[in-house]
Amino acid sequence: MAKSDSVGEVTHWYDKIGVAVIKLKKGLKIGDSIKVKHGDDEFGDSINSMQLNHEPVESGKKGDEVAIKLSQKAREGSEIHLA
């Protein structure tokens, strides 16, 4: 996968609640399937909820920092790709 396929990057991980904050490089919306990639580690997930400034939203656009719940741990610096 080329770096240009990246939709965003994890800037913060909240371990207790399983939520990643992602700085978006492209649009992302609820229902999208994603891959979370960090080095050789990778897992797939789907976006079931998203928040912007602690408010539920249906989608985020380039430049937004959105919070999404993930099924597995993501690390800061992990790349988010559309699956």
C-alpha positions in Angstrom: 0.0 0.0 0.0 1.4 3.4 -1.0 1.6 6.2 1.6 -0.8 8.2 -0.6 -3.6 5.7 0.1 -3.6 7.0 3.7 -6.9 8.6 4.8 -5.4 9.9 8.0 -3.1 9.3 10.9 -3.8 8.4 14.6 -2.7 11.4 16.7 -3.9 10.0 20.0 -5.1 6.7 21.5 -7.5 6.5 24.5 -6.8 3.0 25.8 -9.6 2.8 28.4 -12.3 3.6 25.9 -10.8 2.1 22.8 -11.0 5.4 20.8 -8.5 6.8 18.3 -8.2 10.4 17.3 -7.4 10.7 13.6 -6.2 13.7 11.7 -7.9 13.3 8.4 -6.1 13.8 5.0 -9.3 12.8 3.1 -13.0 12.4 3.9 -14.2 9.5 6.0 -17.7 8.6 7.0 -19.7 6.2 9.2 -20.0 2.8 7.4 -16.6 3.0 5.8 -14.3 0.0 6.2 -10.8 0.8 7.2 -7.4 -0.8 7.7 -5.3 0.4 10.6 -1.6 0.0 9.8 1.5 0.5 12.0 4.7 -1.0 10.6 3.9 -4.7 9.9 0.9 -4.7 12.2 -2.4 -4.3 10.5 -6.1 -4.9 11.3 -9.4 -4.1 9.6 -12.4 -2.4 11.2 -15.5 -0.5 10.3 -16.6 2.9 11.5 -19.7 2.7 13.5 -19.5 6.0 15.4 -17.5 9.2 14.9 -17.2 12.4 16.9 -15.9 15.8 16.1 -15.4 18.2 19.0 -17.2 15.7 21.3 -20.3 15.8 19.1 -21.6 12.8 17.0 -21.1 13.4 13.3 -21.8 11.2 10.2 -18.6 12.1 8.4 -15.3 14.1 8.6 -13.4 16.0 6.0 -9.8 16.7 5.2 -8.2 18.6 8.1 -10.7 17.5 10.7 -9.6 15.6 13.8 -12.2 13.0 14.5 -12.5 10.4 17.2 -13.6 6.8 16.2 -14.0 3.7 18.3 -11.9 0.7 17.2 -12.1 -3.0 18.0 -8.3 -3.2 18.6 -5.6 -1.0 20.0 -4.1 1.6 17.6 -0.9 3.4 18.3 -0.1 7.0 17.7 1.4 7.3 14.2 -0.7 4.4 12.9 -2.0 5.1 9.4 -5.7 4.7 8.5 -6.5 3.5 5.0 -9.8 2.7 3.3 -10.2 -1.1 3.0 
